Amino acid sequence: MTIDPERLWRAIELEDPRFDGWVFCGVTSTGIYCRPSCPARTPKRENVCFFPTAAAAQEAGFRACKRCRPDATPGSPEWDRRADLVGAAMRLIADGVVDREGVTGLARSLGYSERHVHRELVAVAGAGPLALARAARAQTARVLMETTSLSATEVAFAAGFQSVRQFNDTVRAVFAASPTQLRAGSGRQQARAGRAAAGRATQTRTGAATPTPAGEAASTSAIVLRLPFRAPLAAQELIAFLNARAVPGVEQALGHAYRRSLRLPRGEGVVELEPQADHVRASFWLDDLRDLGPATQRSRALLDLDADPCSVLECLGADELIGELVAGTPGRRVPGHVDAHELAIRAVLGQQVSVAGARTLAARLVRAYGHPLQRPLGEITHTFPSAQALAAADPELLAMPASRKRALLGLAAALASGEVRLDAGADRADARQQLLGLAGIGGWTAEYIALRALRDPDAFLAGDLGVRRGLEALGHDGRPVAAQRLSQRWRPYRAYAVMHLWAHLGANSQTRAGARVQAPRQQEPERIEALLT
């Protein structure tokens, strides 16, 4: 994002929350950096400077505002929109690569020298990889100190610090308070919030809280965090999308919440996500506390919580064809995924079958090749089979058409060997070409993987039957060439246009009792997303 100081100054004067997370404001007279919507007294214009990241503000010597908590904003959608080196680097840093492998590992994943990566990040993000990772660790530590009963030592290592001393020094430098002071201050705030919540509870004893399944252990061992998002959020539609595709053993539909297993860098875990009015309540059960950062980031990616619905509405809301759909549900998100390999394999499993059929096939693979959890929770008993496990599977034991079997095993082998990269730092254009080079992987599958696994906000499935039927329902030619041409005016948010078209098709289908959209035969084994009834 190009920083326009005058426009941002107007945002500060208006306390406009739309800029929160996109940019940070440093106040030279106080040495504090804030979010643009900070409710504190507006500083003088000549005392304000702007930074693209919290790390850049910290590198310049500013500490975080204790009133507006600038680090607690959703992440900038800029890093998902960017398909260049900087965007890939920011996504990898958010996933904890620097904490696990250092700057050397980050540069190796990106295919550039450490010096070049550092130079590019400083030019765009205002800080190098170490500073960016340090800012992320500090924010995680603050949240854990304020919202959990973990000891300071446990918090230090859960946040990714290498030592307690490093943890203490960083927290003091960033927040101008010791870890103990952070916890004491949050205790007073929580006490006030608890009294308010207790008052509300007496009035809503029969509220719609998610029930605990029979035989399930209490959630006392869970780490519970609040995941912020930019309003509005079409939470019901988002959770319904995930629940409709939940694979038994790996995922569990909980009405207004969603639960699934996680394969993480240092172990396994389970996450439960339940949207609230102004945040998503995330409960984590982890084998290794050091995986909390990656687990949180992947959960945010799953729900597309860093998206900017105002920008999407500005881009698509005035469109003469889909503008009404977008304005009707401005908070619709593009569901991502916590595991790109899993998403890719499930995309192949779902070729030319219904959503229910794809779930059945995936459940068979989970039973045969999934890894049992050491600590199952409710109906979550396994992680999805790894690419390595599927690459070594006996083809004779896979109950599916021969063409799909070859595609599945070929994809699994390519993922396991690294021939195809789908991680947070993968080049999206290269990944598409790598996928298209595999037998049985066509344009639809590659684009669907780009949309959900690679989190490309401009991915567009021109040949998808759901997109075609959705356009035809709106009175437009839905053939792939016409759809591709039409989609150019929806850039850079074509993925959101796809979600609105799918939702429109689903709503129309539900109004026709017993109606089902049949998938026509295609030359390549492509999944039909239009089976939504």
C-alpha positions in Angstrom: 0.0 0.0 0.0 1.3 3.4 -0.9 1.2 5.6 2.2 -0.5 8.9 1.5 0.3 11.0 4.7 -2.5 13.6 4.1 -5.2 10.9 3.6 -4.0 9.1 6.7 -4.0 12.3 8.7 -7.7 12.7 7.8 -8.2 9.1 9.0 -6.7 10.0 12.3 -8.8 13.1 12.7 -11.9 11.0 12.0 -10.7 8.0 14.1 -11.4 5.8 11.0 -11.0 2.1 11.9 -10.8 1.1 8.2 -7.0 1.9 8.2 -6.2 -0.1 11.3 -3.7 -2.8 10.6 -2.8 -1.3 7.2 -0.7 1.4 8.7 0.6 2.6 12.1 1.1 6.1 13.4 4.1 7.2 15.5 3.8 10.3 17.7 7.2 11.8 18.1 6.3 13.9 21.1 5.3 10.9 23.2 7.4 8.1 21.6 4.2 6.0 21.1 2.8 4.4 18.0 -1.0 3.9 17.6 -3.6 2.6 15.2 -5.3 5.4 13.2 -8.5 5.0 15.1 -6.9 5.5 18.6 -9.4 7.3 20.8 -6.7 9.3 22.6 -6.4 13.1 22.1 -5.4 13.8 18.5 -1.7 14.8 18.3 -0.3 17.7 16.3 0.1 17.0 12.7 3.9 17.8 12.7 4.4 15.2 15.5 2.9 12.3 13.5 4.7 9.9 11.1 3.5 6.7 9.5 4.8 3.2 9.2 3.6 0.2 7.2 4.1 -2.3 10.0 4.4 -2.4 13.8 7.9 -3.7 13.4 8.9 -0.6 11.5 7.5 1.6 14.3 9.4 -0.4 16.9 12.6 -0.2 14.9 12.2 3.6 14.9 12.1 3.6 18.7 8.3 3.9 19.3 6.5 1.7 21.8 2.9 0.4 21.5 0.0 2.5 22.8 -1.5 0.9 25.9 -4.9 2.4 25.1 -5.6 1.4 21.5 -3.3 -1.7 21.4 -2.2 -1.2 17.8 -0.7 -4.8 17.6 -4.1 -6.3 18.3 -5.6 -5.3 14.9 -6.1 -7.8 12.0 -3.1 -8.2 9.8 -2.8 -6.1 6.6 -4.5 -7.7 3.6 -1.6 -6.2 1.6 0.5 -9.3 2.2 -2.0 -11.7 0.7 -2.6 -9.4 -2.3 1.1 -9.2 -3.1 2.4 -12.1 -5.3 6.0 -10.8 -5.1 9.0 -11.6 -2.9 7.8 -9.3 -0.1 4.3 -10.8 0.1 5.8 -14.4 0.2 8.3 -13.3 2.9 5.6 -11.7 5.0 3.4 -14.8 4.8 6.4 -17.1 5.8 7.4 -14.8 8.7 3.8 -14.9 10.0 3.9 -18.7 9.9 7.0 -18.7 12.1 9.7 -19.7 9.6 12.2 -17.2 11.1 11.6 -18.5 14.6 12.2 -22.1 13.5 14.8 -21.7 10.8 16.2 -18.2 11.2 16.7 -15.7 8.4 18.8 -18.3 6.5 15.8 -20.6 6.4 13.6 -17.8 5.2 16.0 -16.8 2.4 16.4 -20.5 1.4 12.6 -20.9 1.1 12.4 -17.8 -1.0 15.3 -18.7 -3.2 17.2 -15.4 -2.7 20.2 -14.3 -0.6 19.6 -13.0 3.0 20.9 -9.6 2.0 18.4 -9.3 -0.9 15.5 -10.5 1.3 16.4 -8.0 4.0 16.7 -5.1 1.5 13.3 -5.8 -0.1 11.5 -6.1 3.3 13.0 -2.9 4.6 12.1 -1.0 1.4 8.4 -2.1 1.6 7.6 -3.2 5.2 10.0 -0.8 6.9 11.8 -3.5 8.8 14.0 -6.6 8.2 12.9 -10.2 8.9 14.3 -10.4 12.4 12.5 -7.2 13.4 9.2 -8.4 11.8 9.5 -11.8 13.6 10.3 -10.0 16.9 7.2 -7.9 16.6 5.0 -11.0 16.0 6.5 -12.7 19.0 5.9 -9.7 21.2 2.3 -9.5 20.2 1.8 -13.2 20.9 3.5 -12.9 24.3 1.2 -9.9 25.2 -1.9 -11.8 24.4 -0.8 -14.9 26.3 0.2 -12.9 29.4 -3.1 -11.0 29.4 -5.5 -13.9 28.5 -4.0 -17.1 30.0 -2.7 -18.4 33.3 0.5 -19.7 31.7 3.7 -18.9 33.6 6.1 -16.3 32.2 8.5 -19.0 31.1 5.8 -20.9 29.3 4.6 -17.8 27.6 8.2 -16.9 26.5 8.7 -20.2 24.7 5.1 -20.4 23.4 5.6 -17.0 21.8 8.8 -18.2 20.0 11.5 -16.6 22.2 14.8 -18.4 22.6 15.2 -17.4 26.3 13.3 -15.8 29.1 15.8 -12.9 29.2 15.1 -12.2 25.5 11.4 -12.3 26.3 11.6 -9.9 29.1 13.8 -7.4 27.2 11.5 -7.4 24.2 8.3 -6.9 26.2 9.8 -4.0 28.0 11.1 -2.4 24.8 7.8 -2.8 22.9 5.2 -2.2 25.6 7.2 -0.2 28.2 6.1 -2.7 30.9 7.3 -5.9 32.3 5.4 -9.2 31.6 4.2 -9.1 35.2 2.8 -5.6 34.7 1.1 -6.6 31.5 -0.7 -9.4 33.4 -1.6 -7.2 36.3 -3.1 -4.6 34.1 -5.1 -7.1 32.2 -6.5 -8.6 35.4 -8.2 -5.3 36.2 -9.7 -5.1 32.8 -10.9 -8.7 32.9 -12.5 -8.2 36.2 -14.6 -5.4 34.9 -15.4 -7.4 31.8 -16.3 -10.4 33.9 -18.7 -8.4 36.0 -20.4 -7.1 32.8 -20.6 -10.6 31.4 -22.1 -12.0 34.6 -24.8 -9.4 34.4 -25.6 -10.4 30.8 -25.6 -14.1 31.7 -28.3 -13.7 34.3 -30.5 -12.3 31.5 -29.6 -15.0 29.0 -29.4 -18.3 30.9 -30.8 -20.1 27.9 -28.4 -18.6 25.4 -27.2 -20.5 22.3 -23.8 -21.6 23.6 -22.2 -24.5 21.8 -22.8 -27.7 23.8 -20.0 -29.9 24.8 -20.4 -33.3 23.1 -21.1 -36.2 25.4 -18.0 -37.9 26.8 -15.7 -35.0 25.8 -13.2 -33.6 28.3 -13.7 -30.1 29.6 -11.9 -27.4 27.8 -9.8 -26.3 30.8 -6.6 -27.3 29.0 -7.3 -25.2 26.0 -5.6 -21.9 25.2 -8.4 -19.5 24.3 -7.6 -16.4 22.2 -9.7 -13.7 20.6 -9.0 -13.4 16.9 -9.9 -9.8 15.6 -11.3 -9.1 12.2 -12.4 -6.2 10.1 -16.2 -5.8 10.2 -18.5 -6.9 8.7 -18.0 -10.6 8.8 -20.5 -13.0 7.3 -19.7 -15.5 10.0 -22.8 -17.8 9.6 -22.0 -18.3 5.9 -18.3 -18.9 6.5 -18.9 -21.5 9.2 -21.6 -23.2 7.1 -19.2 -23.5 4.2 -16.6 -25.3 6.3 -19.1 -27.5 8.2 -20.7 -28.6 4.9 -17.3 -30.0 3.9 -16.2 -31.4 7.3 -14.4 -34.7 6.9 -15.3 -37.2 9.8 -12.3 -37.8 12.0 -10.5 -34.6 11.0 -13.2 -32.0 11.2 -16.4 -31.6 13.3 -19.4 -29.4 12.6 -20.6 -27.7 15.8 -23.6 -25.7 14.6 -22.3 -22.1 14.9 -18.7 -23.3 15.5 -16.2 -25.4 13.6 -13.5 -27.7 15.0 -10.6 -29.5 13.3 -7.2 -31.2 13.8 -4.0 -29.4 13.0 -0.6 -30.7 11.7 1.9 -28.2 13.0 5.7 -27.7 12.7 6.5 -29.3 16.1 3.5 -31.4 16.8 -0.3 -31.8 16.4 -3.3 -30.1 17.8 -7.0 -29.2 17.6 -8.6 -25.8 17.1 -12.2 -24.8 17.7 -13.4 -21.6 16.1 -16.6 -19.8 17.1 -17.4 -16.3 15.7 -18.6 -13.7 18.2 -19.9 -10.2 17.6 -16.5 -8.5 17.4 -14.0 -11.4 17.3 -13.6 -15.1 16.7 -13.1 -17.2 19.8 -10.3 -19.6 19.1 -9.6 -22.5 21.5 -6.4 -24.4 20.9 -5.3 -27.8 22.2 -1.6 -28.2 21.3 1.0 -30.9 21.8 3.7 -28.2 21.8 3.1 -24.7 23.0 5.7 -23.3 20.6 3.2 -24.1 17.8 0.7 -21.5 19.0 1.9 -18.8 16.6 1.6 -20.9 13.5 -1.7 -22.4 14.7 -3.1 -18.9 15.2 -2.0 -17.7 11.8 -3.3 -20.7 10.0 -6.7 -20.3 11.7 -6.8 -16.7 10.6 -6.0 -17.8 7.1 -8.7 -20.4 7.2 -11.4 -17.8 8.1 -9.8 -15.1 5.9 -9.8 -12.8 8.9 -7.2 -10.4 7.5 -9.4 -9.5 4.6 -10.6 -5.9 4.1 -14.4 -6.1 3.3 -14.5 -2.3 2.7 -12.0 -2.6 -0.1 -13.9 -5.6 -1.6 -17.2 -3.7 -1.4 -15.6 -0.6 -3.0 -14.3 -2.8 -5.9 -17.3 -5.0 -6.4 -20.2 -3.3 -4.8 -20.9 -0.9 -7.7 -20.7 -3.6 -10.3 -23.9 -3.7 -12.4 -24.0 -7.5 -12.4 -22.9 -8.7 -8.9 -23.0 -5.4 -7.0 -26.3 -6.2 -5.4 -25.0 -9.6 -4.2 -21.9 -8.0 -2.7 -23.8 -5.2 -1.0 -26.3 -7.7 0.4 -23.5 -9.7 2.1 -20.5 -7.3 2.3 -18.6 -9.5 4.9 -18.4 -12.6 2.8 -15.0 -14.2 3.0 -13.0 -16.7 0.9 -12.3 -19.7 3.2 -8.7 -20.6 3.1 -7.1 -23.7 4.7 -4.8 -24.7 7.5 -2.9 -27.2 5.3 -2.3 -26.6 1.6 -1.3 -30.2 0.9 -4.6 -31.4 2.4 -6.6 -29.0 0.4 -4.9 -30.0 -2.8 -5.5 -33.7 -2.2 -9.1 -33.1 -1.3 -9.6 -31.0 -4.5 -8.5 -34.0 -6.5 -10.7 -36.3 -4.5 -13.7 -34.1 -5.3 -13.3 -34.1 -9.0 -16.7 -34.8 -10.7 -18.4 -35.8 -7.5 -20.7 -34.0 -5.1 -19.5 -32.4 -1.8 -21.0 -35.3 0.1 -19.2 -37.8 -2.2 -15.9 -36.0 -1.7 -16.3 -36.1 2.1 -16.9 -39.9 1.9 -13.7 -40.4 -0.2 -11.7 -38.2 2.2 -13.0 -40.1 5.3 -11.8 -43.4 3.8 -8.4 -42.0 3.3 -8.4 -40.7 6.9 -9.3 -44.1 8.3 -6.7 -45.9 6.2 -3.7 -43.4 6.2 -4.5 -40.6 8.7 -2.3 -40.2 11.8 -4.2 -40.8 15.1 -4.0 -38.0 17.6 -2.4 -38.6 20.9 -5.2 -36.6 22.6 -8.4 -36.9 20.6 -11.1 -34.4 21.3 -14.8 -35.1 20.6 -15.1 -36.5 17.1 -11.6 -35.3 16.1 -9.4 -38.4 16.2 -6.9 -38.0 13.3 -4.9 -35.6 11.2 -5.4 -35.8 7.5 -3.0 -38.2 5.7 0.3 -36.6 4.8 1.5 -36.4 1.2 4.3 -38.8 2.1 1.8 -41.4 3.5 -0.4 -41.1 0.4 2.5 -41.3 -2.0 3.5 -44.6 -0.5 -0.1 -46.0 -0.6 -1.0 -49.2 -2.5 -3.0 -48.1 -5.6 -5.0 -51.3 -5.4 -6.4 -50.2 -2.0 -7.8 -46.9 -3.3 -11.4 -47.2 -4.2 -11.8 -44.6 -6.9 -11.7 -44.4 -10.7 -8.3 -45.1 -12.3 -7.8 -41.6 -13.7 -8.4 -40.0 -10.3 -6.2 -42.5 -8.6 -3.3 -41.6 -10.9 -3.9 -37.9 -10.3 -4.0 -38.4 -6.5 -0.9 -40.5 -6.3 1.0 -38.2 -8.7 0.0 -35.1 -6.8 1.0 -36.7 -3.4 4.4 -37.7 -4.8 5.0 -34.2 -6.2 4.1 -32.6 -2.9 6.1 -35.1 -0.9 9.2 -34.6 -3.0 8.9 -30.8 -3.2 8.4 -30.8 -6.9 5.2 -28.8 -6.3 5.3 -26.1 -3.6 2.2 -24.8 -1.9 3.5 -23.4 1.3 3.1 -19.8 2.4 6.1 -18.7 0.5 5.3 -20.4 -2.8 5.2 -18.3 -6.0 1.5 -18.5 -7.1 2.2 -18.4 -10.8 4.9 -21.1 -10.5 2.6 -23.3 -8.3 -0.2 -23.1 -11.0 2.3 -24.2 -13.7 3.6 -27.0 -11.5 0.1 -28.3 -10.8 -0.9 -28.1 -14.5 2.1 -30.2 -15.4 0.8 -33.2 -13.4 -1.5 -35.8 -15.0 -5.1 -35.3 -14.1 -4.8 -31.8 -12.8 -6.6 -29.3 -15.0 -7.3 -25.6 -14.9 -10.2 -25.8 -12.4 -8.2 -27.8 -9.9 -5.2 -25.6 -10.1 -7.3 -22.4 -9.7 -9.3 -23.9 -6.8 -6.1 -24.7 -5.0 -4.8 -21.1 -5.7 -8.1 -19.7 -4.3 -8.1 -21.6 -1.0 -4.6 -23.0 -0.4 -2.5 -20.2 -1.8 -5.0 -17.6 -0.7 -4.9 -15.7 -3.9 -7.6 -13.0 -3.7 -7.7 -12.7 -7.5 -8.1 -16.4 -8.3 -11.0 -17.0 -10.7 -12.5 -20.3 -11.8 -13.8 -19.4 -15.3 -14.6 -23.0 -16.2 -16.4 -23.8 -13.0 -20.0 -25.0 -13.4 -21.1 -23.1 -10.3 -19.7 -19.9 -11.7 -21.4 -20.5 -15.1 -24.8 -21.3 -13.5 -24.4 -18.3 -11.2 -23.8 -15.9 -14.1 -26.6 -17.4 -16.1 -28.9 -16.9 -13.2 -28.0 -13.2 -13.3 -28.7 -13.1 -17.0 -25.1 -13.1 -18.3 -23.3 -15.5 -20.6 -21.6 -18.0 -18.3 -19.4 -19.8 -20.8 -15.7 -19.8 -19.7 -14.5 -17.3 -22.4 -17.2 -14.8 -21.5 -16.8 -15.4 -17.8 -13.0 -14.8 -18.0 -13.6 -11.6 -20.0 -16.2 -10.3 -17.6 -14.0 -11.1 -14.6 -11.3 -8.6 -15.6 -13.4 -5.7 -14.1 -13.5 -7.5 -10.7 -9.7 -7.5 -10.2 -8.0 -7.8 -7.8 -10.9 -9.5 -5.9 -12.1 -12.1 -8.3 -12.0 -14.8 -5.7 -14.6 -12.9 -3.7 -16.8 -12.6 -6.8 -16.6 -16.4 -7.1 -17.8 -16.8 -3.5 -20.8 -14.5 -4.2 -21.7 -16.4 -7.4 -21.6 -19.7 -5.6 -23.7 -18.4 -2.8 -26.2 -16.9 -5.2 -26.4 -20.2 -7.0 -26.9 -22.1 -3.7 -29.7 -19.7 -2.6 -31.5 -20.1 -6.0 -31.1 -23.9 -5.8 -32.7 -24.0 -2.4 -35.8 -22.3 -3.6 -36.4 -25.1 -6.1 -37.7 -28.1 -4.2 -35.9 -31.2 -5.1 -33.8 -29.5 -7.8 -30.2 -30.6 -8.3 -27.6 -29.2 -10.6 -26.1 -32.1 -12.7 -22.4 -32.0 -13.6 -21.8 -32.4 -17.3 -19.0 -34.7 -18.6 -15.7 -32.9 -19.1 -12.5 -33.8 -20.8 -10.5 -33.4 -17.7 -11.5 -34.7 -14.2 -12.5 -31.4 -12.7 -14.5 -31.0 -9.5 -18.0 -29.5 -9.8 -18.5 -26.9 -7.1 -22.1 -26.3 -8.2 -23.5 -29.3 -6.4 -24.7 -27.1 -3.5 -28.3 -28.3 -3.0 
